Amino acid sequence: MTNRLFTRALVTAAAMVAALPAAVAQNDSSRLVAIGGSVTEIVYALGAEDRLIARDTTSVFPEAANNLPDVGYMRALSPEGVLSVDPTLIVTLEGSGPPEALEVLEKARIPMVVVPDRFDEEGLLQKISIIGDVLGMPEGAAALSKKVQAKIDAAQKATSGIGERKKVLFVLSLQGGRILASGSGTAADGMIKIAGAQNAVTEYAGYKQLTDEAVIEAAPDVILAMDRSGDHAAKVDDLLAHPAIAATPAGRAHNIVRMDGSFLLGFGPRTGEAAYDLAKAVYGNLVVEQKEP
């Protein structure tokens, strides 16, 4: 990432914070509810975790966050659960909901900041800067942004000399044998790009179930999935046994990469490390010195 991009991100973030109602931008953040895994991670990374009184289900890092009261999944919030902890401020990622839950919270006159959630370097730096300013910690946010930028730069430098970029297919689930895969505009798509690879499927935005023919035609070199359990888990053996995947270069070479979902897709302070780990998994051994700024 260039310094120009970093500067533009900070300027844009400052403008967004300036546009917030003064009552929110200067509000008491001593009893903070964080909704969205990256919001919670940024609060911890800024050293403001003593203000946190609750978090949502997606906020699972750092481990200490799991000791906080859980107000529900960010896209299926219970306003009663949020209000029950008596917050002075709510910081939530864009896309949280449902809308009617947010309306109840707004009517309760609890100051709430909705943070844009973009899946690129500039969007991540904006997120850090906005949260830092809302918490009254702009200097800490600037320092954190520099550290995050340095790690992302190191990940990108590691793949800068690679010629042909490998194609990666992110598989969200294999429910019923149907492959639900990432197109453009997703966190998976953004992370694949930062890691110096290319998304094998870009014909659509978001997630979509693919036909076997579409998977074979995409010809991914690597299959990427989340390392998790549950009904939507895509296990290595199941992926390799799928006839369409087996017919791809990734399937034939058994190139399956699984990573923790919040680490890979969170777009929080650990994004640089996640991109570096993904690049190593895709391209093999990569060595780049990562210096603290």
C-alpha positions as MATLAB code, in Angstrom:
seq = 'MTNRLFTRALVTAAAMVAALPAAVAQNDSSRLVAIGGSVTEIVYALGAEDRLIARDTTSVFPEAANNLPDVGYMRALSPEGVLSVDPTLIVTLEGSGPPEALEVLEKARIPMVVVPDRFDEEGLLQKISIIGDVLGMPEGAAALSKKVQAKIDAAQKATSGIGERKKVLFVLSLQGGRILASGSGTAADGMIKIAGAQNAVTEYAGYKQLTDEAVIEAAPDVILAMDRSGDHAAKVDDLLAHPAIAATPAGRAHNIVRMDGSFLLGFGPRTGEAAYDLAKAVYGNLVVEQKEP';
ca = [
       0.000    0.000    0.000;
       1.288    3.454   -0.824;
       1.464    6.397    1.553;
      -0.965    8.183   -0.763;
      -3.576    5.475   -0.170;
      -2.972    5.584    3.588;
      -3.348    9.372    3.641;
      -6.502    9.241    1.504;
      -8.015    6.668    3.867;
      -7.357    8.873    6.899;
      -8.753   11.979    5.187;
     -11.894   10.109    4.121;
     -12.341    8.657    7.607;
     -11.923   12.092    9.194;
     -14.590   13.482    6.880;
     -16.965   10.659    7.800;
     -16.467   11.236   11.515;
     -16.944   14.980   11.049;
     -20.282   14.218    9.396;
     -21.529   12.323   12.452;
     -23.902   14.146   14.789;
     -21.922   16.030   17.390;
     -23.766   14.182   20.151;
     -22.409   10.888   18.808;
     -18.891   12.018   17.909;
     -18.420   13.437   21.428;
     -20.505   10.913   23.333;
     -19.635    9.065   26.522;
     -18.092    5.748   25.453;
     -17.562    4.411   28.974;
     -20.215    1.692   28.487;
     -19.661    0.478   24.955;
     -21.439   -2.260   23.020;
     -19.442   -3.464   20.001;
     -21.324   -5.206   17.202;
     -19.134   -6.844   14.574;
     -15.997   -8.903   15.096;
     -13.665   -6.317   13.583;
     -15.146   -3.535   15.737;
     -14.417   -5.532   18.874;
     -10.894   -6.413   17.703;
     -10.133   -2.765   16.960;
     -11.386   -1.674   20.393;
      -9.043   -4.210   22.010;
      -6.161   -3.233   19.727;
      -6.638    0.400   20.789;
      -6.436   -0.628   24.445;
     -10.007    0.500   25.149;
     -11.379   -2.894   26.169;
     -12.162   -1.605   29.676;
     -15.062    0.307   28.104;
     -16.659   -2.783   26.572;
     -19.733   -4.093   28.392;
     -21.103   -6.406   25.654;
     -20.390   -7.757   22.173;
     -22.152   -9.702   19.433;
     -21.787  -13.382   18.545;
     -19.254  -12.723   15.774;
     -16.854  -11.079   18.249;
     -14.742  -14.072   19.261;
     -11.244  -12.535   19.244;
      -9.356  -11.934   21.400;
     -10.326  -14.783   23.722;
     -11.148  -12.325   26.500;
     -14.042  -10.972   24.435;
     -15.903  -14.236   24.982;
     -16.277  -13.334   28.659;
     -18.472  -10.357   27.742;
     -22.275  -10.624   27.561;
     -23.445  -11.683   24.075;
     -26.252   -9.563   22.578;
     -26.810  -11.898   19.613;
     -25.768  -12.313   16.001;
     -25.060   -8.972   14.318;
     -27.655   -9.543   11.572;
     -30.318  -10.800   13.996;
     -29.930   -8.489   16.969;
     -32.301   -8.390   19.888;
     -32.744   -4.727   20.831;
     -33.919   -5.806   24.277;
     -30.636   -7.651   24.788;
     -28.622   -4.608   23.760;
     -30.594   -2.225   25.945;
     -30.470   -4.584   28.944;
     -26.757   -3.845   29.485;
     -27.449   -0.094   29.683;
     -24.931    1.152   27.086;
     -23.874    4.753   26.626;
     -22.711    4.073   23.049;
     -23.224    1.408   20.371;
     -20.653    0.956   17.610;
     -21.858   -1.413   14.914;
     -20.699   -2.575   11.508;
     -22.648   -1.636    8.420;
     -25.031   -4.475    7.579;
     -26.100   -5.159   11.152;
     -29.783   -5.579   11.748;
     -32.523   -6.357   11.194;
     -33.661   -2.790   10.352;
     -36.501   -2.929   12.838;
     -34.043   -3.756   15.640;
     -31.914   -0.733   14.746;
     -35.054    1.421   14.706;
     -35.865    0.362   18.260;
     -32.332    1.229   19.373;
     -32.513    4.617   17.660;
     -35.845    5.371   19.342;
     -34.245    4.518   22.684;
     -31.932    7.458   22.009;
     -28.789    5.469   22.637;
     -26.022    7.079   20.530;
     -25.079    4.671   17.754;
     -22.295    4.792   15.152;
     -22.560    2.626   12.034;
     -19.083    1.896   10.656;
     -18.704    1.174    6.906;
     -17.422   -2.326    6.203;
     -15.367   -2.415    3.003;
     -13.156   -5.301    2.013;
      -9.966   -3.553    0.943;
      -7.001   -1.846    2.586;
      -8.427    1.646    2.380;
     -11.721    0.541    3.896;
      -9.934   -1.167    6.777;
      -7.882    1.941    7.577;
     -11.043    4.044    7.472;
     -12.688    1.647    9.902;
      -9.819    1.939   12.382;
      -9.729    5.722   12.098;
     -13.477    6.148   12.538;
     -13.605    3.936   15.621;
     -10.555    5.666   17.077;
     -12.088    9.100   16.601;
     -15.448    8.051   18.027;
     -13.660    6.741   21.124;
     -11.574    9.901   21.399;
      -8.370    8.069   20.507;
      -7.250    9.491   17.138;
      -3.534    9.198   17.907;
      -3.885    5.576   18.947;
      -5.885    4.855   15.806;
      -3.210    6.449   13.613;
      -0.521    4.328   15.258;
      -2.594    1.172   14.867;
      -3.275    1.997   11.213;
       0.457    2.282   10.536;
       1.089   -1.131   12.101;
      -1.734   -2.716   10.117;
      -0.551   -1.065    6.905;
       3.003   -2.305    7.471;
       1.812   -5.900    7.811;
      -0.363   -5.655    4.712;
       2.549   -4.150    2.781;
       4.741   -7.072    3.909;
       2.160   -9.595    2.701;
       1.921   -7.878   -0.665;
       5.688   -7.544   -0.984;
       5.986  -11.291   -0.454;
       4.078  -11.938   -3.687;
       5.259   -8.931   -5.704;
       7.724  -10.979   -7.751;
       5.285  -13.730   -8.638;
       4.344  -13.866  -12.296;
       1.085  -15.679  -12.992;
      -1.372  -15.253  -10.142;
      -3.037  -18.410   -8.884;
      -6.815  -18.701   -8.988;
      -8.530  -19.315   -5.663;
     -12.110  -20.500   -5.201;
     -13.591  -19.697   -1.794;
     -16.201  -22.273   -0.816;
     -18.517  -21.120    1.945;
     -20.436  -24.379    2.236;
     -21.232  -27.725    0.622;
     -24.805  -28.106    1.785;
     -26.512  -30.926   -0.046;
     -23.472  -31.313   -2.275;
     -24.065  -27.844   -3.742;
     -21.056  -25.540   -3.771;
     -21.801  -22.068   -2.369;
     -18.885  -19.934   -3.555;
     -17.732  -16.340   -3.371;
     -17.961  -13.998   -6.306;
     -16.789  -10.380   -6.217;
     -17.343   -7.801   -3.488;
     -17.034  -10.177   -0.530;
     -14.536  -10.377    2.329;
     -13.140  -13.547    0.740;
     -12.681  -11.766   -2.588;
     -10.909   -8.868   -0.881;
      -8.589  -11.128    1.100;
      -7.678  -13.210   -1.965;
      -6.631  -10.011   -3.737;
      -4.570   -8.710   -0.812;
      -2.809  -12.082   -0.655;
      -1.673  -11.660   -4.247;
      -3.990  -14.209   -5.857;
      -7.080  -13.873   -8.037;
     -10.634  -14.918   -7.338;
     -11.532  -17.830   -9.616;
     -15.120  -16.557   -9.946;
     -15.931  -12.897  -10.646;
     -19.026  -13.130  -12.867;
     -21.358  -12.253   -9.984;
     -21.281  -10.359   -6.706;
     -21.725  -11.980   -3.313;
     -22.273  -15.695   -2.806;
     -23.992  -18.072   -5.197;
     -24.477  -21.798   -5.643;
     -22.421  -22.985   -8.596;
     -23.171  -25.751  -11.027;
     -20.560  -28.452  -11.433;
     -19.863  -27.126  -14.906;
     -19.173  -23.621  -13.546;
     -16.725  -24.979  -10.967;
     -14.844  -26.988  -13.566;
     -14.771  -24.040  -15.951;
     -13.401  -21.752  -13.203;
     -10.412  -24.126  -12.936;
      -9.178  -22.961   -9.505;
      -5.615  -23.749   -8.481;
      -6.565  -23.604   -4.798;
      -9.781  -24.236   -2.874;
     -10.153  -21.980    0.180;
     -12.627  -22.716    2.981;
     -13.203  -21.796    6.606;
     -11.838  -24.020    9.329;
     -14.950  -24.500   11.415;
     -17.535  -27.017   12.551;
     -21.291  -27.086   12.103;
     -23.827  -27.704    9.375;
     -22.090  -25.433    6.865;
     -18.569  -26.776    7.398;
     -16.651  -27.744    4.261;
     -14.357  -30.571    5.341;
     -11.236  -31.399    3.338;
     -12.374  -34.943    2.532;
     -15.794  -33.708    1.425;
     -14.226  -31.054   -0.802;
     -11.847  -33.518   -2.441;
     -14.652  -36.043   -2.933;
     -16.866  -33.550   -4.764;
     -16.767  -34.555   -8.459;
     -16.559  -30.994   -9.773;
     -13.725  -30.010   -7.418;
     -11.929  -33.272   -8.120;
     -11.853  -32.303  -11.807;
     -10.123  -28.950  -11.157;
      -6.378  -28.308  -10.858;
      -6.932  -27.703   -7.126;
      -8.694  -31.023   -6.681;
      -6.169  -33.014   -8.654;
      -3.295  -31.520   -6.638;
      -5.204  -31.696   -3.326;
      -4.641  -27.951   -2.865;
      -7.139  -27.264   -0.097;
      -6.555  -24.385    2.342;
      -8.680  -23.945    5.451;
      -8.362  -20.943    7.764;
     -10.214  -19.606   10.781;
     -13.144  -17.546    9.542;
     -12.808  -14.523   11.832;
      -9.057  -14.384   11.134;
      -9.420  -14.742    7.362;
     -12.523  -12.653    6.723;
     -12.716  -10.262    9.676;
     -10.947   -7.284    8.053;
      -9.726   -6.117   11.421;
      -6.240   -5.510   12.854;
      -5.065   -9.047   11.953;
      -5.727   -8.646    8.225;
      -2.039   -8.319    7.335;
      -1.161  -11.538    9.147;
      -4.103  -13.342    7.551;
      -3.090  -12.172    4.068;
       0.489  -13.294    4.669;
      -0.612  -16.732    5.915;
      -2.932  -17.129    2.932;
      -0.178  -16.107    0.511;
       2.157  -18.684    2.052;
      -0.521  -21.367    1.773;
      -1.218  -20.501   -1.865;
       2.325  -19.966   -3.139;
       4.507  -21.931   -0.729;
       7.346  -20.579    1.399;
       7.538  -16.788    1.330;
      10.029  -14.851    3.404;
       9.656  -11.120    3.968;
      10.866   -9.295    7.044;
       7.946   -7.669    8.832;
       9.172   -4.644   10.775;
       7.106   -2.734   13.267;
       6.683    0.895   12.108;
];
